[in-house]
Amino acid sequence: MASLSYHDIAVLLGISLVRYAVFSLQLLLTLLFCGVRLDAVSMLVTLPLYYLLITVTPNVPAAEIAVRGAWAVAIFERFGSDISAAAVIATLLLWAINTVFPLIIGSIVARHK
């Protein structure tokens, strides 16, 4: 880090913010698709909290889906059990979109090369 210039750090920070914004928008759209209807203030609190908890939780690939679902329940359960269940489905769908589908497509492409 000491060898990076302020410009390089600013670029890295900008890329990280764009990545976070894309992930947040992706989760928001998936939650809306699954029927989770919360007001804007609740979404502005719950989405960053969800990503914070996912980030600080140790990542074990075999248990990643369970960890994401558990955090979704912990965060969204205060809004009702039906919202909590829809949030779990949304996080699982988002995990499949970002992990499983690219893995399958990459395997097919690699097989044909």
Secondary structure, DSSP 8 states (H G I E B T S, - for coil): -TTS-HHHHHHHHHHHHHHHHHHHHHHHHHHHHTT----HHHHHHHHHHHHHHHHHS---GGGHHHHHHHHHHHHHGGG-HHHHHHHHHHHHHHHIIIIIHHHHHHHHHHHH-
